[in-house]
Amino acid sequence: MKDNIVTAVDDALLLLMLLGEKDNLGLSELSRLSGMNKSKVYRLLCTLENRHFVQKNDNPVTYHLGHQLLSLGNCARQQIDYIQVADIEAERLRQRFDENIQLRIRDNDDVLQVLHKPSGQSLQVRSEAGNRRALGSGASGRVLLAYSPLDVQSHFTEKNPSLIQTLADIHTRGFAITRGELTAGIGAIAAPIFTQNGDCIAALSISLPLSRFSDDKEKEMTEQLLQSALRISRQLGYIPNN
């Protein structure tokens, strides 16, 4: 596959990813982060700017993502069935509990958030679609790791053998719960979403301040989250064994 890669396109996409992680980067910083010389970076930025994939700021000259990506993002959301299906269930959970609802997927060794329904409460978890974290981190990260291929799991369990039992427990229970583990004062519950083939395609989660994370609420939210995740999975063609 790598033999068919167009280097210029790959380099341009790298610049977009860098700007997605941090906006308002200058030419020198983009050159340093990408490993490309300034002349090449400048030409790529001019090309992307011409197609409105990036926009340039003046005084000082920096760059950020352009509006064309918003249009593509909306198109992608409409074309990716599981996000459309999950959106309905995520909104249902948000209305019931008024807590943050997220949908995350595995992207190589990262976890990428693709859907976010924010809480309306003044004290809430800050989270945005598009953010990334390491696979295995947080409730969603652990769910996605637990249902990843064995070679992916072994890459993490070899470095941290204690994960073996954690991942086994997630398989047994069918969900993951964390309390203050990834971020102090924040708890989360995550459940897997399966495709017709039984592959875990995403993790649906609820996150909230620990001050509202009582035992009773944990039980209710877990039950409702599992029901929502199962309904999404069923609409994707998944048939549970029991």
Residue pairs with C-beta under 8 A, 6 or more apart in sequence:
8 44
11 34
11 36
11 40
11 44
12 44
12 47
12 48
14 34
15 30
15 34
15 41
15 44
15 45
15 48
15 54
16 48
16 53
16 54
16 65
16 69
18 25
18 30
18 33
18 34
19 25
19 30
19 54
19 63
19 64
19 65
20 65
20 130
21 132
23 64
23 65
24 57
24 62
24 63
24 64
25 33
25 62
25 63
25 64
26 60
26 61
26 62
26 63
27 38
27 41
27 42
27 45
27 61
27 63
28 38
30 41
30 45
30 63
31 37
31 38
31 41
34 41
36 44
45 54
45 56
45 63
48 54
48 66
49 55
49 56
49 63
49 66
51 68
52 66
52 67
52 68
53 65
53 66
53 68
53 69
54 63
54 64
54 65
54 66
55 63
55 64
55 65
55 66
55 67
56 62
56 63
57 63
57 64
77 83
77 84
78 84
80 114
81 236
82 193
82 195
82 201
82 202
82 232
82 236
83 103
83 114
83 115
85 232
85 235
85 236
86 103
86 115
86 193
86 202
86 204
86 232
87 115
89 204
89 228
89 229
89 231
89 232
90 101
90 102
90 103
90 115
90 117
90 204
90 228
91 101
91 117
92 228
93 99
93 101
93 117
93 204
93 206
93 224
93 225
93 228
94 100
94 101
94 117
94 118
94 119
96 224
97 206
97 208
97 217
97 221
97 224
98 119
98 120
98 121
99 119
99 121
99 124
99 125
99 206
99 207
99 208
99 212
99 221
100 116
100 117
100 118
100 119
100 124
100 125
100 127
100 206
100 207
100 208
101 115
101 116
101 117
101 204
101 205
101 206
102 113
102 115
102 116
102 117
102 127
102 140
102 204
102 205
102 206
102 207
103 113
103 114
103 115
103 116
103 193
103 202
103 203
103 204
103 205
104 111
104 112
104 113
104 114
104 140
104 141
104 144
104 190
104 202
104 203
104 205
105 111
105 112
105 114
105 144
105 201
105 202
105 203
106 112
106 135
106 144
106 145
106 148
107 132
108 135
109 134
109 135
109 152
109 155
110 132
110 133
110 134
110 135
111 132
111 133
111 134
111 135
111 137
111 138
111 140
111 141
111 144
111 203
112 130
112 131
112 132
113 127
113 128
113 129
113 130
113 131
113 132
114 129
114 130
114 202
115 129
116 127
116 128
116 129
118 124
118 127
119 125
119 208
123 209
123 211
123 212
124 208
124 209
125 183
125 186
125 207
125 208
125 209
127 207
133 141
133 182
134 141
135 141
135 144
135 145
135 148
135 152
135 156
136 142
136 145
136 156
136 160
136 163
137 182
138 178
138 181
138 182
138 188
138 190
139 176
139 177
139 178
139 188
139 189
139 190
139 203
139 205
139 207
140 176
140 188
140 190
140 203
140 205
141 203
142 166
142 167
142 170
142 176
142 178
142 190
143 170
143 175
143 176
143 190
143 191
143 192
143 200
143 203
143 205
144 192
144 200
144 202
144 203
145 152
145 153
145 156
145 163
145 167
146 153
146 166
146 167
146 170
146 171
146 176
146 192
147 171
147 192
147 199
147 200
148 200
153 163
153 167
156 163
157 163
157 164
157 167
170 176
174 191
174 192
174 226
175 189
175 190
175 191
175 192
175 222
175 225
175 226
176 189
176 190
177 187
177 188
177 189
177 190
177 218
177 222
178 187
178 188
179 187
179 210
179 213
180 186
180 187
180 210
182 188
185 209
185 210
185 211
186 207
186 208
186 209
186 210
187 207
187 208
187 209
187 210
187 213
187 218
188 205
188 206
188 207
188 208
189 205
189 206
189 218
189 221
189 222
189 225
190 203
190 204
190 205
190 206
190 225
191 203
191 204
191 205
191 225
191 226
191 228
191 229
192 200
192 202
192 203
192 229
192 233
193 200
193 201
193 202
193 203
193 204
193 229
193 232
193 233
193 236
194 200
194 201
194 233
194 236
194 238
195 201
195 233
195 236
195 237
195 238
196 236
196 237
196 238
196 239
198 238
201 236
204 225
204 228
204 229
204 232
205 225
206 221
206 225
230 240
233 240
